[in-house]
Amino acid sequence: MKKNIIMMFFTCATTYMAQINVSADEFEKKLKSDKNAVCIDLRTPEEIKKHGKIPLAIEIDWLSNDSEQKLSALDKSKNYYVYCAGGGRSAEAMEWMLKNGFKNVINLEKGFNEWKKKGKKVEELK
């Protein structure tokens, strides 16, 4: 019985630690210091072209028909930093990723809009 309770606690604690919503400042700090980081922009290609993106972010349009397939192909041992425009799509994607074997996913809580509003570095696309 004790063993089951300890395992349940560990599972809950691990899940909680793996799912984090953070501000733009905290997102930037964690992303810069994490050698195992992969940043994913989940906005549409049109949004990215119009507003730019966080430098070095890979692009996976969460609204596309193959977004789950593209995410599934990623290395689940990496730490993923996800964002969209306002934080909704990326929160949804984060939940999906955690349910599908990803261990560490951090969401930019208020999305790229907060990132840009705070004057963070943006890669402009032509």
ZASEFI-317653 format. One record per residue: residue in one letter; x, y, z of N, C-alpha, C in turn. Coordinates in steps of 0.05 Angstrom, whole numbers. Example, Ala and Ser with C-alpha at 12.3 -4.5 7.8 and 13.67 -1.06 7.14 Angstrom:
<nodes>
{lummi: a, nxx: 264, nyy: -114, nzz: 156, caxx: 246, cayy: -90, cazz: 156, cxx: 264, cyy: -66, czz: 156}
{lummi: s, nxx: 257, nyy: -45, nzz: 142, caxx: 273, cayy: -21, cazz: 143, cxx: 258, cyy: 1, czz: 157}
</nodes>
This chain:
<nodes>
{lummi: m, nxx: 16, nyy: -24, nzz: 0, caxx: 0, cayy: 0, cazz: 0, cxx: 17, cyy: 25, czz: 0}
{lummi: k, nxx: 37, nyy: 26, nzz: 18, caxx: 55, cayy: 49, cazz: 19, cxx: 69, cyy: 54, czz: -8}
{lummi: k, nxx: 77, nyy: 32, nzz: -20, caxx: 91, cayy: 33, cazz: -46, cxx: 73, cyy: 46, czz: -67}
{lummi: n, nxx: 48, nyy: 39, nzz: -67, caxx: 29, cayy: 51, cazz: -86, cxx: 25, cyy: 80, czz: -82}
{lummi: i, nxx: 23, nyy: 88, nzz: -56, caxx: 20, cayy: 117, cazz: -50, cxx: 44, cyy: 133, czz: -58}
{lummi: i, nxx: 68, nyy: 122, nzz: -53, caxx: 93, cayy: 135, cazz: -61, cxx: 94, cyy: 138, czz: -92}
{lummi: m, nxx: 87, nyy: 117, nzz: -106, caxx: 87, cayy: 118, cazz: -135, cxx: 67, cyy: 138, czz: -146}
{lummi: m, nxx: 43, nyy: 140, nzz: -134, caxx: 23, cayy: 159, cazz: -142, cxx: 34, cyy: 187, czz: -138}
{lummi: f, nxx: 46, nyy: 192, nzz: -115, caxx: 57, cayy: 219, cazz: -109, cxx: 79, cyy: 226, czz: -129}
{lummi: f, nxx: 97, nyy: 207, nzz: -134, caxx: 119, cayy: 213, cazz: -153, cxx: 108, cyy: 219, czz: -181}
{lummi: t, nxx: 88, nyy: 204, nzz: -190, caxx: 76, cayy: 208, cazz: -216, cxx: 63, cyy: 235, czz: -218}
{lummi: c, nxx: 48, nyy: 243, nzz: -197, caxx: 35, cayy: 269, cazz: -197, cxx: 56, cyy: 292, czz: -196}
{lummi: a, nxx: 76, nyy: 289, nzz: -180, caxx: 97, cayy: 309, cazz: -178, cxx: 112, cyy: 312, czz: -204}
{lummi: t, nxx: 119, nyy: 290, nzz: -217, caxx: 133, cayy: 291, cazz: -242, cxx: 116, cyy: 305, czz: -264}
{lummi: t, nxx: 91, nyy: 298, nzz: -265, caxx: 73, cayy: 311, cazz: -285, cxx: 71, cyy: 341, czz: -280}
{lummi: y, nxx: 68, nyy: 349, nzz: -255, caxx: 67, cayy: 377, cazz: -248, cxx: 92, cyy: 392, czz: -256}
{lummi: m, nxx: 115, nyy: 381, nzz: -251, caxx: 140, cayy: 393, cazz: -257, cxx: 144, cyy: 395, czz: -287}
{lummi: a, nxx: 133, nyy: 377, nzz: -303, caxx: 138, cayy: 376, cazz: -331, cxx: 122, cyy: 397, czz: -346}
{lummi: q, nxx: 100, nyy: 406, nzz: -334, caxx: 82, cayy: 425, cazz: -347, cxx: 84, cyy: 452, czz: -334}
{lummi: i, nxx: 95, nyy: 471, nzz: -348, caxx: 99, cayy: 497, cazz: -336, cxx: 90, cyy: 519, czz: -355}
{lummi: n, nxx: 75, nyy: 538, nzz: -344, caxx: 67, cayy: 562, cazz: -359, cxx: 83, cyy: 585, czz: -347}
{lummi: v, nxx: 98, nyy: 599, nzz: -364, caxx: 116, cayy: 620, cazz: -354, cxx: 113, cyy: 646, czz: -370}
{lummi: s, nxx: 121, nyy: 668, nzz: -357, caxx: 122, cayy: 694, cazz: -370, cxx: 143, cyy: 695, czz: -392}
{lummi: a, nxx: 142, nyy: 717, nzz: -407, caxx: 163, cayy: 720, cazz: -428, cxx: 191, cyy: 722, czz: -416}
{lummi: d, nxx: 194, nyy: 736, nzz: -394, caxx: 220, cayy: 738, cazz: -381, cxx: 231, cyy: 711, czz: -372}
{lummi: e, nxx: 214, nyy: 696, nzz: -360, caxx: 222, cayy: 669, cazz: -350, cxx: 227, cyy: 650, czz: -373}
{lummi: f, nxx: 210, nyy: 652, nzz: -394, caxx: 214, cayy: 635, cazz: -418, cxx: 241, cyy: 640, czz: -431}
{lummi: e, nxx: 248, nyy: 666, nzz: -434, caxx: 273, cayy: 674, cazz: -446, cxx: 297, cyy: 664, czz: -429}
{lummi: k, nxx: 295, nyy: 667, nzz: -403, caxx: 316, cayy: 659, cazz: -384, cxx: 320, cyy: 629, czz: -386}
{lummi: k, nxx: 299, nyy: 613, nzz: -384, caxx: 300, cayy: 584, cazz: -385, cxx: 311, cyy: 575, czz: -412}
{lummi: l, nxx: 301, nyy: 586, nzz: -434, caxx: 309, cayy: 579, cazz: -461, cxx: 339, cyy: 583, czz: -465}
{lummi: k, nxx: 349, nyy: 606, nzz: -456, caxx: 377, cayy: 612, cazz: -460, cxx: 396, cyy: 594, czz: -444}
{lummi: s, nxx: 387, nyy: 585, nzz: -421, caxx: 404, cayy: 569, cazz: -403, cxx: 402, cyy: 539, czz: -407}
{lummi: d, nxx: 383, nyy: 530, nzz: -424, caxx: 377, cayy: 501, cazz: -427, cxx: 391, cyy: 490, czz: -452}
{lummi: k, nxx: 411, nyy: 474, nzz: -448, caxx: 426, cayy: 462, cazz: -470, cxx: 411, cyy: 440, czz: -485}
{lummi: n, nxx: 389, nyy: 432, nzz: -473, caxx: 372, cayy: 410, cazz: -485, cxx: 346, cyy: 422, czz: -495}
{lummi: a, nxx: 345, nyy: 448, nzz: -501, caxx: 321, cayy: 462, cazz: -509, cxx: 315, cyy: 461, czz: -539}
{lummi: v, nxx: 289, nyy: 458, nzz: -545, caxx: 279, cayy: 461, cazz: -572, cxx: 255, cyy: 480, czz: -569}
{lummi: c, nxx: 256, nyy: 502, nzz: -584, caxx: 234, cayy: 522, cazz: -584, cxx: 216, cyy: 517, czz: -608}
{lummi: i, nxx: 190, nyy: 516, nzz: -603, caxx: 171, cayy: 511, cazz: -625, cxx: 150, cyy: 533, czz: -627}
{lummi: d, nxx: 148, nyy: 545, nzz: -650, caxx: 128, cayy: 565, cazz: -656, cxx: 104, cyy: 550, czz: -668}
{lummi: l, nxx: 81, nyy: 552, nzz: -656, caxx: 58, cayy: 537, cazz: -664, cxx: 38, cyy: 554, czz: -680}
{lummi: r, nxx: 46, nyy: 578, nzz: -688, caxx: 28, cayy: 595, cazz: -704, cxx: 28, cyy: 587, czz: -733}
{lummi: t, nxx: 9, nyy: 599, nzz: -748, caxx: 7, cayy: 593, cazz: -776, cxx: 30, cyy: 606, czz: -791}
{lummi: p, nxx: 37, nyy: 597, nzz: -815, caxx: 58, cayy: 610, cazz: -831, cxx: 53, cyy: 639, czz: -836}
{lummi: e, nxx: 27, nyy: 646, nzz: -840, caxx: 20, cayy: 674, cazz: -845, cxx: 26, cyy: 692, czz: -820}
{lummi: e, nxx: 19, nyy: 682, nzz: -796, caxx: 25, cayy: 697, cazz: -772, cxx: 55, cyy: 701, czz: -768}
{lummi: i, nxx: 70, nyy: 680, nzz: -774, caxx: 99, cayy: 682, cazz: -770, cxx: 111, cyy: 702, czz: -790}
{lummi: k, nxx: 102, nyy: 700, nzz: -815, caxx: 112, cayy: 718, cazz: -836, cxx: 105, cyy: 747, czz: -829}
{lummi: k, nxx: 82, nyy: 752, nzz: -818, caxx: 73, cayy: 779, cazz: -812, cxx: 86, cyy: 791, czz: -787}
{lummi: h, nxx: 91, nyy: 774, nzz: -767, caxx: 100, cayy: 785, cazz: -741, cxx: 129, cyy: 776, czz: -733}
{lummi: g, nxx: 141, nyy: 758, nzz: -748, caxx: 167, cayy: 747, cazz: -741, cxx: 164, cyy: 725, czz: -721}
{lummi: k, nxx: 186, nyy: 715, nzz: -710, caxx: 186, cayy: 693, cazz: -691, cxx: 210, cyy: 695, czz: -672}
{lummi: i, nxx: 209, nyy: 679, nzz: -651, caxx: 232, cayy: 678, cazz: -633, cxx: 255, cyy: 664, czz: -648}
{lummi: p, nxx: 279, nyy: 676, nzz: -648, caxx: 301, cayy: 665, cazz: -663, cxx: 306, cyy: 635, czz: -657}
{lummi: l, nxx: 311, nyy: 620, nzz: -677, caxx: 317, cayy: 592, cazz: -677, cxx: 293, cyy: 574, czz: -671}
{lummi: a, nxx: 269, nyy: 585, nzz: -668, caxx: 245, cayy: 569, cazz: -664, cxx: 239, cyy: 553, czz: -689}
{lummi: i, nxx: 232, nyy: 528, nzz: -686, caxx: 222, cayy: 512, cazz: -708, cxx: 192, cyy: 518, czz: -711}
{lummi: e, nxx: 182, nyy: 515, nzz: -735, caxx: 155, cayy: 522, cazz: -741, cxx: 138, cyy: 497, czz: -745}
{lummi: i, nxx: 117, nyy: 493, nzz: -729, caxx: 98, cayy: 472, cazz: -732, cxx: 70, cyy: 485, czz: -728}
{lummi: d, nxx: 55, nyy: 488, nzz: -749, caxx: 29, cayy: 501, cazz: -748, cxx: 10, cyy: 482, czz: -733}
{lummi: w, nxx: 2, nyy: 489, nzz: -709, caxx: -16, cayy: 472, cazz: -692, cxx: -43, cyy: 468, czz: -706}
{lummi: l, nxx: -51, nyy: 487, nzz: -723, caxx: -77, cayy: 485, cazz: -736, cxx: -77, cyy: 468, czz: -761}
{lummi: s, nxx: -53, nyy: 459, nzz: -769, caxx: -51, cayy: 442, cazz: -794, cxx: -60, cyy: 414, czz: -787}
{lummi: n, nxx: -67, nyy: 399, nzz: -808, caxx: -76, cayy: 372, cazz: -805, cxx: -54, cyy: 353, czz: -796}
{lummi: d, nxx: -29, nyy: 360, nzz: -801, caxx: -7, cayy: 341, cazz: -794, cxx: 9, cyy: 350, czz: -770}
{lummi: s, nxx: -1, nyy: 369, nzz: -754, caxx: 15, cayy: 380, cazz: -731, cxx: 21, cyy: 358, czz: -711}
{lummi: e, nxx: 2, nyy: 341, nzz: -704, caxx: 7, cayy: 320, cazz: -685, cxx: 28, cyy: 300, czz: -695}
{lummi: q, nxx: 27, nyy: 294, nzz: -721, caxx: 46, cayy: 276, cazz: -733, cxx: 75, cyy: 288, czz: -732}
{lummi: k, nxx: 77, nyy: 314, nzz: -738, caxx: 103, cayy: 328, cazz: -737, cxx: 114, cyy: 328, czz: -708}
{lummi: l, nxx: 96, nyy: 334, nzz: -689, caxx: 105, cayy: 334, cazz: -661, cxx: 114, cyy: 306, czz: -652}
{lummi: s, nxx: 99, nyy: 286, nzz: -660, caxx: 105, cayy: 258, cazz: -653, cxx: 133, cyy: 249, czz: -662}
{lummi: a, nxx: 142, nyy: 261, nzz: -684, caxx: 168, cayy: 254, cazz: -696, cxx: 192, cyy: 266, czz: -680}
{lummi: l, nxx: 186, nyy: 284, nzz: -662, caxx: 208, cayy: 297, cazz: -647, cxx: 219, cyy: 279, czz: -625}
{lummi: d, nxx: 243, nyy: 285, nzz: -617, caxx: 257, cayy: 270, cazz: -595, cxx: 245, cyy: 277, czz: -568}
{lummi: k, nxx: 232, nyy: 258, nzz: -556, caxx: 217, cayy: 263, cazz: -531, cxx: 235, cyy: 268, czz: -507}
{lummi: s, nxx: 261, nyy: 264, nzz: -510, caxx: 280, cayy: 269, cazz: -488, cxx: 288, cyy: 298, czz: -486}
{lummi: k, nxx: 282, nyy: 314, nzz: -506, caxx: 289, cayy: 342, cazz: -505, cxx: 269, cyy: 358, czz: -488}
{lummi: n, nxx: 277, nyy: 383, nzz: -481, caxx: 259, cayy: 401, cazz: -467, cxx: 247, cyy: 420, czz: -487}
{lummi: y, nxx: 221, nyy: 421, nzz: -488, caxx: 207, cayy: 437, cazz: -509, cxx: 195, cyy: 462, czz: -497}
{lummi: y, nxx: 200, nyy: 484, nzz: -511, caxx: 190, cayy: 511, cazz: -504, cxx: 171, cyy: 518, czz: -527}
{lummi: v, nxx: 145, nyy: 519, nzz: -520, caxx: 125, cayy: 523, cazz: -541, cxx: 111, cyy: 550, czz: -537}
{lummi: y, nxx: 103, nyy: 561, nzz: -560, caxx: 88, cayy: 586, cazz: -559, cxx: 70, cyy: 589, czz: -584}
{lummi: c, nxx: 50, nyy: 606, nzz: -581, caxx: 33, cayy: 614, cazz: -603, cxx: 29, cyy: 644, czz: -601}
{lummi: a, nxx: 7, nyy: 655, nzz: -611, caxx: 3, cayy: 684, cazz: -609, cxx: -4, cyy: 693, czz: -581}
{lummi: g, nxx: -23, nyy: 680, nzz: -568, caxx: -33, cayy: 689, cazz: -542, cxx: -31, cyy: 669, czz: -520}
{lummi: g, nxx: -22, nyy: 644, nzz: -525, caxx: -19, cayy: 624, cazz: -505, cxx: -39, cyy: 601, czz: -505}
{lummi: g, nxx: -61, nyy: 604, nzz: -519, caxx: -82, cayy: 584, cazz: -520, cxx: -74, cyy: 559, czz: -535}
{lummi: r, nxx: -66, nyy: 562, nzz: -560, caxx: -59, cayy: 539, cazz: -577, cxx: -35, cyy: 525, czz: -565}
{lummi: s, nxx: -16, nyy: 540, nzz: -555, caxx: 8, cayy: 527, cazz: -544, cxx: 2, cyy: 512, czz: -518}
{lummi: a, nxx: -17, nyy: 522, nzz: -502, caxx: -26, cayy: 507, cazz: -478, cxx: -39, cyy: 481, czz: -486}
{lummi: e, nxx: -55, nyy: 482, nzz: -507, caxx: -68, cayy: 458, cazz: -518, cxx: -47, cyy: 438, czz: -528}
{lummi: a, nxx: -28, nyy: 448, nzz: -543, caxx: -7, cayy: 431, cazz: -554, cxx: 10, cyy: 419, czz: -532}
{lummi: m, nxx: 16, nyy: 435, nzz: -511, caxx: 31, cayy: 425, cazz: -488, cxx: 17, cyy: 402, czz: -475}
{lummi: e, nxx: -9, nyy: 404, nzz: -471, caxx: -25, cayy: 382, cazz: -460, cxx: -23, cyy: 357, czz: -477}
{lummi: w, nxx: -26, nyy: 361, nzz: -503, caxx: -24, cayy: 338, cazz: -522, cxx: 3, cyy: 325, czz: -520}
{lummi: m, nxx: 24, nyy: 342, nzz: -520, caxx: 51, cayy: 331, cazz: -519, cxx: 56, cyy: 315, czz: -494}
{lummi: l, nxx: 47, nyy: 325, nzz: -471, caxx: 51, cayy: 310, cazz: -446, cxx: 35, cyy: 284, czz: -446}
{lummi: k, nxx: 12, nyy: 284, nzz: -458, caxx: -4, cayy: 259, cazz: -459, cxx: 8, cyy: 239, czz: -479}
{lummi: n, nxx: 26, nyy: 248, nzz: -496, caxx: 38, cayy: 231, cazz: -517, cxx: 68, cyy: 227, czz: -513}
{lummi: g, nxx: 77, nyy: 226, nzz: -488, caxx: 104, cayy: 217, cazz: -482, cxx: 125, cyy: 238, czz: -478}
{lummi: f, nxx: 119, nyy: 263, nzz: -483, caxx: 139, cayy: 284, cazz: -478, cxx: 141, cyy: 289, czz: -448}
{lummi: k, nxx: 165, nyy: 293, nzz: -438, caxx: 169, cayy: 296, cazz: -410, cxx: 171, cyy: 324, czz: -400}
{lummi: n, nxx: 182, nyy: 342, nzz: -415, caxx: 186, cayy: 370, cazz: -406, cxx: 177, cyy: 389, czz: -427}
{lummi: v, nxx: 155, nyy: 403, nzz: -421, caxx: 144, cayy: 423, cazz: -440, cxx: 138, cyy: 448, czz: -424}
{lummi: i, nxx: 148, nyy: 471, nzz: -434, caxx: 144, cayy: 497, cazz: -422, cxx: 129, cyy: 514, czz: -442}
{lummi: n, nxx: 108, nyy: 527, nzz: -432, caxx: 91, cayy: 543, cazz: -449, cxx: 95, cyy: 573, czz: -443}
{lummi: l, nxx: 98, nyy: 589, nzz: -464, caxx: 99, cayy: 618, cazz: -461, cxx: 70, cyy: 627, czz: -456}
{lummi: e, nxx: 64, nyy: 633, nzz: -431, caxx: 37, cayy: 636, cazz: -422, cxx: 20, cyy: 656, czz: -438}
{lummi: k, nxx: 30, nyy: 679, nzz: -443, caxx: 14, cayy: 699, cazz: -458, cxx: 24, cyy: 701, czz: -487}
{lummi: g, nxx: 39, nyy: 681, nzz: -496, caxx: 47, cayy: 679, cazz: -523, cxx: 66, cyy: 700, czz: -534}
{lummi: f, nxx: 69, nyy: 699, nzz: -561, caxx: 87, cayy: 716, cazz: -575, cxx: 79, cyy: 746, czz: -572}
{lummi: n, nxx: 53, nyy: 751, nzz: -568, caxx: 45, cayy: 778, cazz: -563, cxx: 59, cyy: 791, czz: -539}
{lummi: e, nxx: 61, nyy: 776, nzz: -517, caxx: 75, cayy: 786, cazz: -494, cxx: 105, cyy: 788, czz: -499}
{lummi: w, nxx: 116, nyy: 768, nzz: -514, caxx: 145, cayy: 768, cazz: -521, cxx: 152, cyy: 794, czz: -535}
{lummi: k, nxx: 136, nyy: 801, nzz: -555, caxx: 141, cayy: 824, cazz: -572, cxx: 136, cyy: 850, czz: -556}
{lummi: k, nxx: 115, nyy: 850, nzz: -540, caxx: 108, cayy: 873, cazz: -523, cxx: 131, cyy: 880, czz: -504}
{lummi: k, nxx: 145, nyy: 860, nzz: -494, caxx: 166, cayy: 863, cazz: -475, cxx: 193, cyy: 871, czz: -489}
{lummi: g, nxx: 192, nyy: 873, nzz: -515, caxx: 216, cayy: 881, cazz: -530, cxx: 237, cyy: 859, czz: -533}
{lummi: k, nxx: 229, nyy: 834, nzz: -531, caxx: 248, cayy: 812, cazz: -534, cxx: 256, cyy: 809, czz: -563}
{lummi: k, nxx: 279, nyy: 796, nzz: -568, caxx: 290, cayy: 793, cazz: -595, cxx: 271, cyy: 777, czz: -613}
{lummi: v, nxx: 267, nyy: 787, nzz: -637, caxx: 249, cayy: 775, cazz: -656, cxx: 264, cyy: 772, czz: -683}
{lummi: e, nxx: 261, nyy: 749, nzz: -695, caxx: 272, cayy: 744, cazz: -722, cxx: 251, cyy: 752, czz: -742}
{lummi: e, nxx: 256, nyy: 772, nzz: -758, caxx: 237, cayy: 781, cazz: -778, cxx: 242, cyy: 764, czz: -803}
{lummi: l, nxx: 220, nyy: 756, nzz: -815, caxx: 221, cayy: 740, cazz: -840, cxx: 213, cyy: 756, czz: -864}
{lummi: k, nxx: 226, nyy: 751, nzz: -886, caxx: 220, cayy: 766, cazz: -910, cxx: 205, cyy: 750, czz: -930}
</nodes>
